[in-house]
């Protein structure tokens, strides 16, 4: 066996979380940072919901992975298969082992087709799609824009879905399209939510429900899809009113997600973390292994994962790695997250809150839970530039 290659900090995952953290560590003076990421293409994933709603294209959110990586990082274009906490090494699929002083685990999560029986088969038909898989996002818009009558069902799970309220964007973008093209009255729209709210902030939930009413959307909360029949175009549904069968002509799903299987196999998941990395939700340090950190979709932080949450998590992890080494005080993450949700093809609101559901607005005025055109333009056109030119360069605080 070849000796392990040594790095000061190894970051597992080259998405938003991993690259932003690696860049921040380098800017803060860490001279030896490695990133493990097998994908050759980097996607700005928040735009996928706009692709699914016909307001963006895949070209708008795609860059070569090498262009996304910060200068000075050691990139391993391979897949992590384990973290060996006893040896303090990350094991790669090709057999390479990376020794670390600290490791940050942020490979993201993946769609859990098995959690919704029949979903994979339904996605193989032209009548069901999602914005949570890159190749499905354009299909989603072709499906929705091609519907001129019948029933459109939108399903939003609350089982580890990254920024679940963003799953509402394709609904409202499509509903406004149907209104503008004069077919809204011919399309029945059902929204099935596993959770109790459309957003984690009460004021934002109120605004989104009002928007849903304007489009004639039937909102059912506390509702779980137990089976999908893609050939028959039906859903088996469990709700407070009991089980029922619901037909559809177009089905959009923000599906349940799971952590990569190697997370639990490496002993990083706790008894109650559902296979995700069991970290202290405030310090983002593993509860058992002090040299292991996690952030982003794979970490159990008690709040909805989002890109906005990462802007708070990245500085905490970068600071705390150095603080732990120096015996200095650590920083704490309060669970801030944000869900940007369109209410039409021109307006958007922000649901910003902490892990307890308390409002945590970025600015005190104006009220960003009110749908605004300026917020839509910022989220669709400005935020991607901020992502490419600032966040991925470690310019977060």
Residue pairs with C-beta under 8 A, 6 or more apart in sequence:
1 97
2 95
2 96
2 97
4 87
4 89
4 97
4 98
4 99
5 34
5 96
5 97
5 98
5 99
6 98
6 99
6 100
7 32
7 33
7 34
7 74
7 98
7 99
7 100
7 101
8 30
8 31
8 32
8 33
8 100
8 101
8 102
9 22
9 25
9 30
9 32
9 33
9 34
9 100
9 101
9 102
9 103
9 104
9 321
10 33
10 34
10 35
10 36
10 90
10 98
10 100
10 102
10 103
10 104
11 18
11 21
11 22
11 25
11 33
11 34
11 35
11 36
11 103
11 104
11 106
12 18
12 36
12 80
12 83
12 90
12 103
12 104
12 105
12 106
12 107
13 35
13 36
13 37
13 80
13 105
13 106
13 107
13 108
13 296
13 298
14 35
14 36
14 37
14 39
14 42
14 65
14 68
14 69
14 75
15 37
15 42
15 45
15 106
15 107
15 108
15 296
16 44
16 45
16 296
16 307
16 310
16 387
16 391
16 392
17 106
17 108
17 295
17 296
17 297
17 310
17 313
17 314
18 35
18 37
18 104
18 106
18 107
18 296
19 35
19 42
19 68
19 69
19 70
19 392
20 310
20 314
20 391
20 392
20 394
20 396
21 104
21 106
21 295
21 314
21 317
21 318
22 33
22 35
22 69
22 70
22 73
22 394
23 70
23 73
23 392
23 393
23 394
23 395
24 314
24 315
24 318
24 394
24 396
25 33
25 318
25 321
25 394
26 33
26 70
26 71
26 72
26 73
26 394
27 393
27 394
27 395
28 318
28 319
28 322
28 394
30 321
30 322
31 72
32 74
33 72
33 73
33 74
34 73
34 74
34 75
34 76
34 98
34 100
35 69
35 73
35 74
35 75
35 76
36 75
36 76
36 78
36 79
36 80
36 90
36 92
36 98
37 65
37 75
37 76
37 77
38 77
38 78
38 79
38 93
39 65
40 64
40 65
40 77
41 62
41 63
41 64
41 65
42 62
42 63
42 64
42 65
42 67
42 68
43 61
43 62
43 134
44 60
44 61
44 62
44 63
44 384
44 387
44 388
45 61
45 162
45 307
46 61
46 163
46 166
46 307
46 340
46 379
46 383
46 384
46 387
47 56
47 60
47 61
47 380
47 384
48 61
48 131
48 132
48 134
48 137
49 131
49 137
49 166
49 167
49 169
49 170
50 56
50 60
50 169
50 173
50 380
51 57
51 58
51 60
51 61
51 131
51 137
51 138
51 140
51 141
52 129
52 130
52 131
52 136
52 137
52 138
52 140
52 141
52 144
52 169
52 170
52 173
52 252
53 140
53 141
53 144
53 169
53 170
53 172
53 173
53 174
53 177
53 342
53 345
54 141
54 144
54 145
54 173
54 174
54 177
55 173
55 345
55 380
56 380
57 138
58 134
58 137
58 138
60 384
61 384
63 388
65 75
65 77
66 75
68 388
68 392
69 75
70 392
70 393
70 394
76 92
76 96
76 98
78 92
78 93
78 94
78 96
79 92
79 93
80 90
80 91
80 92
80 93
80 107
80 260
80 262
81 91
81 92
81 93
81 262
82 90
82 91
82 262
82 265
82 266
83 89
83 90
83 91
83 103
83 105
83 262
83 266
83 268
83 292
84 90
84 91
84 97
84 266
85 266
85 267
85 268
85 289
85 291
85 292
87 97
87 99
88 99
88 100
88 101
88 103
88 291
89 97
89 98
89 99
89 100
90 97
90 98
90 100
90 103
91 97
92 98
100 291
101 291
102 291
102 292
102 293
102 321
103 291
103 292
103 293
104 293
104 294
104 295
104 317
104 321
105 263
105 268
105 277
105 292
105 293
105 294
105 298
105 299
106 294
106 295
106 296
106 297
106 298
106 299
107 260
107 263
107 298
108 162
108 296
108 297
108 298
109 160
109 162
109 257
109 258
109 259
109 260
109 276
109 297
109 298
109 305
110 257
110 258
110 259
110 260
111 130
111 132
111 133
111 255
111 256
111 257
112 159
112 160
112 255
112 256
112 257
112 258
113 119
113 120
113 123
113 255
115 157
115 159
115 255
115 256
115 258
116 157
116 225
116 226
116 227
116 228
116 253
116 255
116 256
117 226
117 227
117 228
118 227
118 228
118 229
118 230
119 128
119 228
119 253
119 255
121 228
121 230
121 231
122 128
122 228
122 229
122 230
122 251
123 129
123 130
123 133
123 136
123 230
124 230
125 230
125 231
126 139
126 143
127 143
127 230
127 233
127 248
127 249
127 250
127 251
128 143
128 228
128 230
128 248
128 250
128 251
128 252
128 253
129 136
129 137
129 139
129 140
129 143
129 251
129 252
129 253
130 136
130 137
130 140
130 252
130 253
130 254
130 255
131 137
131 140
131 167
131 169
131 170
131 252
131 254
132 161
132 162
132 167
132 254
132 255
132 257
140 170
140 252
141 170
143 250
143 252
144 152
144 170
144 174
144 177
144 250
144 252
145 174
145 177
147 174
147 178
147 183
147 187
147 249
147 250
148 181
148 183
148 186
148 187
149 183
149 186
149 187
149 249
150 186
150 187
150 188
150 249
150 250
151 187
151 188
151 189
151 190
151 247
151 248
151 249
151 250
152 174
152 187
152 188
152 189
152 190
152 248
152 249
152 250
152 251
152 252
153 190
153 191
153 192
153 235
153 246
153 248
153 250
153 251
153 252
154 167
154 168
154 170
154 171
154 189
154 190
154 191
154 192
154 252
154 253
155 192
155 225
155 235
155 251
155 252
155 253
155 254
155 255
156 164
156 165
156 167
156 168
156 191
156 192
156 193
156 194
156 195
156 254
157 164
157 194
157 253
157 254
157 255
157 256
158 164
158 193
158 194
158 195
159 194
159 256
159 257
160 256
160 257
160 258
160 259
160 274
160 276
160 297
160 305
161 167
161 254
161 255
161 256
161 257
162 257
162 297
162 305
162 306
163 304
163 305
163 306
163 307
163 337
163 339
164 195
164 254
164 304
164 339
165 198
165 199
165 200
165 204
165 208
165 304
165 339
165 341
165 351
166 254
166 306
166 339
166 340
166 341
167 252
167 254
168 191
168 198
168 208
168 341
168 342
169 341
169 342
170 252
171 189
171 191
171 217
171 252
172 211
172 215
172 341
172 342
172 343
172 344
173 342
173 344
173 345
175 184
175 189
175 215
175 217
176 215
176 344
176 345
177 345
178 184
178 187
179 215
180 345
184 215
184 216
185 216
188 218
189 215
189 216
189 217
189 218
190 217
190 218
190 220
190 246
190 248
191 198
191 212
191 217
191 218
191 219
191 220
192 220
192 223
192 225
192 235
192 237
192 246
193 219
193 220
193 221
193 222
193 223
194 222
194 223
194 224
195 221
195 222
196 221
196 222
197 205
197 221
198 204
198 205
198 208
198 209
198 212
198 219
198 341
199 205
199 208
199 339
199 341
199 351
200 303
200 304
200 337
200 339
200 351
200 353
200 357
201 351
201 352
201 353
201 357
201 359
201 369
202 357
203 351
203 359
203 367
203 369
204 339
204 341
204 349
204 350
204 351
204 369
205 351
207 343
207 349
207 369
207 370
207 371
208 341
208 343
208 349
209 219
211 343
211 344
211 371
212 219
220 239
222 239
222 240
223 237
223 238
223 239
223 240
224 237
224 238
224 239
225 235
225 236
225 237
225 253
226 236
226 237
226 238
226 243
227 235
227 236
228 234
228 235
228 236
228 251
229 235
229 236
233 247
233 248
233 249
233 251
234 245
234 246
234 247
234 248
235 245
235 246
235 247
235 248
235 251
236 243
236 245
237 243
237 244
237 245
237 246
257 297
258 275
259 269
259 274
259 275
259 276
259 277
259 298
260 298
261 275
263 269
263 275
263 276
263 277
263 298
264 275
267 288
268 277
268 278
268 286
268 289
268 292
268 294
269 275
269 276
269 277
269 278
270 278
270 287
270 288
270 300
272 278
273 300
274 300
276 298
276 299
276 300
277 286
277 292
277 294
277 298
277 299
277 300
278 286
278 287
278 288
278 300
279 285
279 286
279 287
279 293
279 294
279 299
279 300
279 301
280 286
280 287
281 300
281 301
281 302
281 303
281 333
281 335
281 355
282 332
282 333
282 334
283 316
283 320
283 330
283 331
283 332
283 333
284 293
284 294
284 295
284 299
284 301
284 313
284 316
284 317
284 320
284 333
285 292
285 293
285 320
285 324
285 330
286 292
286 293
286 294
290 324
293 317
293 320
293 321
295 301
295 310
295 313
295 314
295 316
295 317
296 305
296 310
296 313
297 305
299 305
299 313
301 309
301 313
301 333
301 335
301 355
302 335
302 355
303 309
303 335
303 336
303 337
303 354
303 355
304 337
304 339
305 337
306 337
306 338
306 339
307 387
307 391
308 336
308 337
308 338
308 352
309 335
309 336
309 337
309 338
310 391
311 391
311 396
312 333
312 334
312 336
313 333
314 396
315 331
315 396
315 397
316 331
316 332
316 333
319 330
319 331
320 330
320 331
322 328
323 329
323 330
323 331
324 330
334 354
334 355
334 360
335 354
335 355
335 356
336 352
336 353
336 354
336 360
337 352
337 353
337 354
337 355
338 350
338 351
338 352
338 353
338 362
339 350
339 351
340 348
340 349
340 350
340 351
340 375
340 379
341 348
341 349
341 351
342 348
342 376
343 349
343 371
344 371
346 373
346 376
347 371
347 372
347 373
347 375
347 376
348 371
348 372
348 375
348 376
348 379
348 380
349 368
349 369
349 370
349 371
349 372
349 375
350 361
350 362
350 368
350 369
350 375
351 369
352 359
352 360
352 361
352 362
352 368
353 359
353 360
354 360
359 369
361 367
361 368
362 368
366 372
368 375
390 396
